[in-house]
Amino acid sequence: MSNTVLKVDAGQLEKMRHYYQTKLTDKIPQGGLFTAKTTGCTITAYRSGKVLFQGKEAAKEAAKWGNGDSQKSSPSSSASRKQVSSLPDNIGRQSFIGSDEVGTGDYFGPITVVAAYVDKKQIPLLQELGVRDSKSLTDEKIINIAKQLTAFLPYSLLVLHNNKYNELQQKGMSQGKMKAILHNQAIGHVLRKIEPEKPEGILIDQFVESAIYYKHIAAQKQIVRENVYFSTKGESVHIAVAAASMIARYAFLKEMDKLSKQAGFTLPKGAGTQVDVAAARLIKSKGEQSLPLFTKLHFANTQKAMKIAQK
């Protein structure tokens, strides 16, 4: 059995937890943060920052997040490393479209996807405004910066509301495919907005391998392929991804405020135990039939909330 170990920071741990949200198990070892199971791989993340990938697909799964100490190499991990190393050496100083999403690991609220174009001449301004990894900033700070960004950056915001999300999911569409379609559409919108200008490249904060991404969007009428790059921790690779992430977070927070008003109380973010309690409260006040409007039904939180509501 192949084993791969990665060492990541707190922000990356949180992103991984969100990514594997629908694959989480209840069996978490001492010192563990979460355990998830995918086809051919078990992922165990520890509070120390170490993430253990076990199984025949371990190297392939770990390659989505970076390089680790693997006991068995695989073509997939080599391909991933080659892909990351193919990023332009001076990518951080180029004019780029960055694309990122928010809300994929949250039980309440929609998925918000944003693509934003940053001309290289604007990079110093964005740095001055404090644009960086949104996970390192408070929501209040993100809102303040995002409001300024939306005033001058060409961007596209797409919101996948819960009703539509649940409809697509129940028809068999994976969350990964939904995100891929939204990213492709948002990028296309920005490209049309900035015509005849062209970016030097497009960077998508990587949530899936590029081959799978293009498989997901194969049926789309317009597919953006030219100078498209993928990288995990994209916000640290180019500030355009950080800007897109901030605008997406700002939009997500506004949508959460709207849903909270409809619910009659503040809905918590994430997918922890506080979310189970809030969902149970929602069931008691508005009925189980209200959940599709507020939540991602297939998350394990639904069953947990129902059990709490029955007590």
Stockholm file with secondary structure:
# STOCKHOLM 1.0

chainA/1-311         MSNTVLKVDAGQLEKMRHYYQTKLTDKIPQGGLFTAKTTGCTITAYRSGKVLFQGKEAAKEAAKWGNGDSQKSSPSSSASRKQVSSLPDNIGRQSFIGSDEVGTGDYFGPITVVAAYVDKKQIPLLQELGVRDSKSLTDEKIINIAKQLTAFLPYSLLVLHNNKYNELQQKGMSQGKMKAILHNQAIGHVLRKIEPEKPEGILIDQFVESAIYYKHIAAQKQIVRENVYFSTKGESVHIAVAAASMIARYAFLKEMDKLSKQAGFTLPKGAGTQVDVAAARLIKSKGEQSLPLFTKLHFANTQKAMKIAQK
#=GR chainA/1-311 SS CCEEEEECCHHHHHHHHHHTGGGBCSCCCTTEEEEEEETTEEEEEETTSEEEEESTTHHHHHTTTCCCEESSCCHHHHHHHHHHHTSCTTGGGSCEEEEEEECTTCSBSCEEEEEEEECGGGHHHHHHHTCSCGGGSCHHHHHHHHHHHTTTSCEEEEEECHHHHHHHHHTTCCHHHHHHHHHHHHHHHHHHHHTTCCCSEEEEECSSCHHHHHHHTTTSSSCCCTTEEEETTHHHHCHHHHHHHHHHHHHHHHHHHHHHHHHTSCCCCSSSHHHHHHHHHHHHHHCGGGHHHHBCTTSTHHHHHHHHHTC
#=GC SS_cons         CCEEEEECCHHHHHHHHHHTGGGBCSCCCTTEEEEEEETTEEEEEETTSEEEEESTTHHHHHTTTCCCEESSCCHHHHHHHHHHHTSCTTGGGSCEEEEEEECTTCSBSCEEEEEEEECGGGHHHHHHHTCSCGGGSCHHHHHHHHHHHTTTSCEEEEEECHHHHHHHHHTTCCHHHHHHHHHHHHHHHHHHHHTTCCCSEEEEECSSCHHHHHHHTTTSSSCCCTTEEEETTHHHHCHHHHHHHHHHHHHHHHHHHHHHHHHTSCCCCSSSHHHHHHHHHHHHHHCGGGHHHHBCTTSTHHHHHHHHHTC
//
